Amino acid sequence: MFKKFVLAALFMSASVAFGAQQIKLAVLVPEGTTWGSNLKKLSKEIEAATNNEVAFKIYFGGVSGDEPDVIRKIRIGQLHGGIFTGKTLGDIYGDVRAMEIPFTFYDNKAKATAALAKLTPQFNQGLKSKGFINLGFYEIGHVYVVSTKKISNLAELKGVKIWSWEGDQLVEAMLESLQLVSVPLAIPDVLSSLSTGIINAAYAPPLAILALQWHTKIKYLVDFPTANSIGALLVSDKIWSKIKPDQQQKIQALSQKFIAEVNQKNAAENDMARAQLKKGGVEFISFPAEDYKKAAAARSTVISKVKDKYISSKIIQTLDNEAK
């Protein structure tokens, strides 16, 4: 009798797990990174909190393609969500890119974090209108220009050949305003292009510069943050609507908890990455104080190019009020 009870219990448990609502997520981050480990822990917590009725199935390391590929697969139902960064978020809902308008926060992380918190409800509403539920924003870090040639001030950026993501309207506006030469490339091609001289420069947070091995080809880091990079964990509202409201609340609460942990670790890891770059011989260049005024002018030019075409003037005004 006892054996029958145990078998019945096991069968019921397996049936619940088998019948779980599976949310398929695709991410570029490798499984063994801080982000990857955090996602795996989040998935386990969600399964436990929902009594195995909701489960994440995560495809790590870009095996499902880059961010645009993942979006296309979500549209046709092959996938349900993933972690998306600046350009892709902007392709979904342009106003989110307000957070990455260049020369807004410089190295003031506290202001950037506060502004993101203030604007999150508006961003979430906009993303929802485009068919996505935002489970939380990642603060990826300050973006720096790295180069193979020494750049001592903003004026010396003129004519520098710099990598860019094709179709990124905000980055294109910034590069035009600074008179850089944009060279669109896929991320895997940046390293070899720095080596061969196809490009002289690229841009990323310090942690990404190390992870992508760019530090092996560059000699200089311009210690003058151009922007603050963000990402978001999005799921399709089609799959979200199949989840019970009480479970949605649990998933959102757990997601925000785990993303906050990543953000805290990410800030520390970016600081460590800066130190490692210096230790490895990368020279950090500080621009003169007067370049901050020139950067403000460049920012105004960028805004004039994207305002009400890509990013609404309303959200820009709100951002500016928060950034003061």
HUURLIN-V66244 format. One record per helix or strand of 3 or more residues. SS is the DSSP state (helix for helix, strand for strand). FROM is the first residue (numbers start at 0). TO is the last residue. If there is no record, write none. Layout:
SS_FROM_TO ; SS_FROM_TO
//
This chain:
helix_1_17 ; strand_20_25 ; helix_33_48 ; strand_53_58 ; helix_66_74 ; strand_80_84 ; helix_85_91 ; helix_93_99 ; helix_108_128 ; strand_131_146 ; helix_153_156 ; strand_160_163 ; helix_168_176 ; strand_180_183 ; helix_186_195 ; strand_200_203 ; helix_205_210 ; helix_213_215 ; strand_219_235 ; helix_236_239 ; helix_244_278 ; strand_282_284 ; helix_290_305 ; helix_312_322
//
